[in-house]
Amino acid sequence: MIYAQILAGGKGTRMGNVPMPKQFLSLADKPILIHTIEKFVLESRFDAILVVCPADWLSHTQDLIKKYISDERVHVVTGGSERNETLMNGIHYIHENYGEHDDDVVVTHDAVRPFITQRIINDNIEAVLKNPAVDTVVPAIDTIVQGTENKIDDIPVRSTMYQGQTPQSFNIKTLVSSYESLSDAQKETLSDSCKIVLLAGQPVKMVRGENYNFKITTPYDLRVATALVETRS
């Protein structure tokens, strides 16, 4: 089976003094989260679409989906204390409600990337059906500098550098076994879900993203997103 998991568990601390997590903020005429869900319900191959959100915002998320989304495949799930715990909570929901199958895959996506395209979703599905894991990337435009304590340690060759986006897609069995193989120390350092399978020695296929598939994290990002929606309307 093919699942989608929209990760809406963030607290939005970088957005500044706002009354709610950033995924619930308004973008044009509706919440950012709803813009994102609408892109996923257009894909008929998803057997279920999970929206994983903070426990304190579970009822609010359910109310939004009832108001804006009329698709029985969409289910709201309680997230965890950090990204990968939220991801695994969604996987646990799948196992409890749909069982476990060797060929099950999940396409995971940030709730605050509302400009994802059907092409990107399709490319992720096609790739993850043939590979254990998939990451969506765009080539790095700026030179990437690696450093610590205000000192440059290395400047990698830019042609081999990419900026990671989402979706990140996985064969579920591979993802779970990879996560369970990690030590607690390794889990604490995870900043990216694809690193789960990389640390376990599994290959990750890259698919092309888009520069406008950006993450709305700061007030500036929200202003850019609003302008983009207004331009397209």
Secondary structure by P-SEA (a helix, b strand, c coil): cbbbbbbccccccccccccccccccccccccaaaaaaaaaaacccccbbbbbbcccaaaaaaaaaaaccccccbbbbbbcccaaaaaaaaaaaaaacccccccbbbbbbbcccccccaaaaaaaaaaaacccbbbbbcccccbbbbbcccccccccccccbbbbbcccccaaaaaaaaaaaccaaaaaacccaaaaaaaabbbbbbbbbcccccccccaaaaaaaaaaaaaac
